[in-house]
Amino acid sequence: MKLQGTIIPEAKLTQYLLVPRREDDKSKFLAQAGFTTDNPERLKQAIFTLIQTCDAVSDRQDKYGTYYLVEGPLIGPNGALIVVTVWIERTVDGILQFVTLKPKR
């Protein structure tokens, strides 16, 4: 299934994924493909492209909603990374929202 009607909060990109962190730092991983704080829109577009081309798989459900995983290539200006993106279809309003991404292991 393809995810449609999704949202990616800007803060998730500019204040979390692309910012160096002591724990669970994803900025170095994303920089390998050319994603930086200078181009958060490129990362956002790459995530949207990923979910338009790869199928989502239901992962789990809790009181907050149903979680989906989408695995595949995240294509950046300097190459591609194989990632797993996590999404939630929120119970409260049914909106599909981006949660995070991580390298595929």
C-alpha positions in Angstrom: 0.0 0.0 0.0 1.2 3.5 -0.7 0.8 6.2 1.9 -1.2 9.2 0.8 -2.1 12.5 2.5 1.0 12.4 4.7 2.6 15.3 6.6 6.2 15.8 7.6 6.6 18.4 10.4 9.3 20.9 9.4 10.8 20.7 12.9 11.4 16.9 12.5 13.8 17.8 9.7 15.4 21.0 10.9 15.5 20.4 14.7 16.0 16.6 14.8 17.2 14.7 11.8 19.6 17.2 10.3 21.1 18.4 13.6 24.0 16.7 15.3 23.0 15.0 18.5 24.8 13.1 21.3 22.5 10.1 21.1 20.8 8.7 18.0 22.5 11.1 15.7 21.2 10.8 12.1 22.7 13.9 10.7 26.1 12.2 9.8 24.3 9.4 8.1 22.1 11.7 6.1 25.1 13.9 5.2 26.6 11.0 3.3 23.9 11.5 0.7 24.2 15.3 0.8 21.4 16.2 3.2 22.3 19.0 5.5 20.6 21.9 7.4 21.2 24.0 4.2 18.7 21.9 2.2 15.9 20.5 4.4 13.5 20.7 1.5 15.6 18.2 -0.4 15.3 15.7 2.4 11.6 16.3 2.6 11.1 15.7 -1.1 13.3 12.6 -1.0 11.1 11.2 1.8 8.0 11.9 -0.2 9.5 10.3 -3.3 10.4 7.2 -1.2 6.8 6.7 0.0 5.4 7.3 -3.5 7.6 4.5 -4.9 7.8 2.0 -2.1 5.0 0.2 -0.3 4.1 0.7 3.4 3.8 -2.2 5.7 1.7 -2.1 8.9 4.1 -2.5 11.9 2.1 -2.2 15.1 -0.7 -0.3 16.8 -1.1 1.4 20.2 -3.3 4.0 21.8 -1.7 6.7 19.6 -2.4 5.0 16.3 -1.2 2.6 13.7 2.5 2.6 12.7 3.7 1.9 9.2 7.2 1.2 7.8 8.4 2.2 4.4 11.8 0.8 3.3 13.8 1.8 0.3 16.3 4.2 -1.2 16.5 7.8 0.0 18.0 9.6 -3.0 20.1 12.7 -2.2 22.3 15.1 -4.2 25.4 13.0 -3.4 23.9 9.5 -3.6 21.4 7.1 -2.1 20.9 5.6 1.4 18.8 2.6 2.2 16.5 3.6 5.0 13.4 2.6 6.9 10.9 5.4 7.5 8.4 5.2 10.3 4.9 6.8 10.0 1.9 6.9 12.3 -1.8 7.1 11.3 -2.9 9.1 14.4 -5.9 7.7 16.3 -7.1 11.2 17.3 -7.6 12.6 13.7 -6.5 9.9 11.2 -3.6 12.0 9.8 -0.6 10.1 8.6 2.5 11.8 10.0 6.2 11.1 9.6 7.8 9.9 12.8 11.5 9.2 11.9 13.9 7.4 9.7 16.8 5.1 10.3 19.4 3.2 8.3 18.2 -0.2 7.2 20.2 -2.9 8.9 
